[in-house]
């Protein structure tokens, strides 16, 4: 049986963690000044993680020109299929281009093949679920940081604690990345933000194919319990992350697994550690 609270937690993480990619996949193929004729090609967005329901979002491109022809396909009424273990599953549309199969639970090591027809073309994609990170070790479980206000200013380098180092096994140079989330219901700022908008309760590192990551004291914005999630991601996700720092004038579709579509259809897996941030 699925733990619905766990599922909601995973959904929240995915929404926050991957939302920055949405702009990237929307502008792919819709570059301003492109003289080629606009083709209504669907954008796929799906991040499959073990113990969650299989879910996919399909959207239209947003062209710079208003003089374009869209396909007659209803983005909310497509026949979206997943081939899994030699069995075809038809996903249920739930609105806003979202499709789900609540009977199909994603599992580590499994392969998933997506297909549907859009604009008279067969759109397809495939992915698999990578292994859970192995032998994760953190150098510290508690980090003490002095509170900073408008009068005290930042602490000197000599008083800053050493970074927390996270290590794991990575014999095949796979891609990993770290996301850190403050778990407190009420945020307690480490520093005075003044008139600036306070930062969110979450931050992330860039994908790496090494076997370690450092989390500096200055990365933390709030006191309290933080969960540190180490994601094992696939190369197509790492490629899309890199595209985020590229001008939209140079964007191409980074996912080689998608045919007749843009976006990302990828698997990921994770494990979680915890760090307590407190005052000395």
C-alpha positions, 0 to 999 in steps of 0.5 A: 500500500502507498503511504499517501503522506510520503507521496505528498512529500515527494510531490512537494519536493519535486514541485519545488526542486524542478520548477526552475526547469519549466521555463527551459523546456517551454522556450526550447524550439521557440527562439525569438528571431527564428525564421523557421515555421513554428511546429506545434510540438509537445513538451513532456515533463516527468520525474519518476521516483520509487514508491511514487505514482507514475505521473506525466505533465504535457504542455504546449510550447509558447511561441514568440509569434502570435501568428501560429497554427496549433494542432487540434489535439486536446492537451487534456484528452490525449491517449497517453500510454506507458509500456511497463513489464510488457504491459500497456497502461493508459494514463488518466488525465486529471486536468492541466495536461497532467496524466497519472496512473495510481495503480502503477508504482514506480520501482528501482531498476525498472524501465518505462516507455511512454507513447502518445500521438500529437499533431499526427506524430507518434511521440515516444520517450523512455527512461529507467530508475537508477539505484539508490545512493550507496554508503552515504556518509556525512562529516557532521550532523550538527553545525553551529553558526553565529546569529548575524544582525545589522550591527554584528555583520558577518562572522570572521572566517576564523569563526565559521565552522568547516563545511559539512562533507557528504560522500557516497559510492560512485564507481561508474561516475553517475550524476548526483545532486544534493538538495537541502530543505529546512523542516521547521514550521516557523523559520528562524533566520540566521542573518538579518535580511533587512528589506530584502525578500527572505530566501526560501527554505530550500537550496540545491547544488549543481549535478556532479559526477564525483563522489562528494559534495560540500555544504558550507555554513553560508549556504544555510539561511535558517536555524533548525533541522534540515533534511539533506536529500542526495539524488541519483539522477540520469545524464538527461537531467544533468544536461537539462540543468546545464541548459538552465545557464545557457541563453535561450537563443542556443537551447536545444532539446537535451533529452535524447530519449524523447522522439517528436517532443521536447522536455524531460522524461527521467528517473531518479532515486534518493536517500536522506540525511539530517543536519541540525543548524544551531547557535553556538 
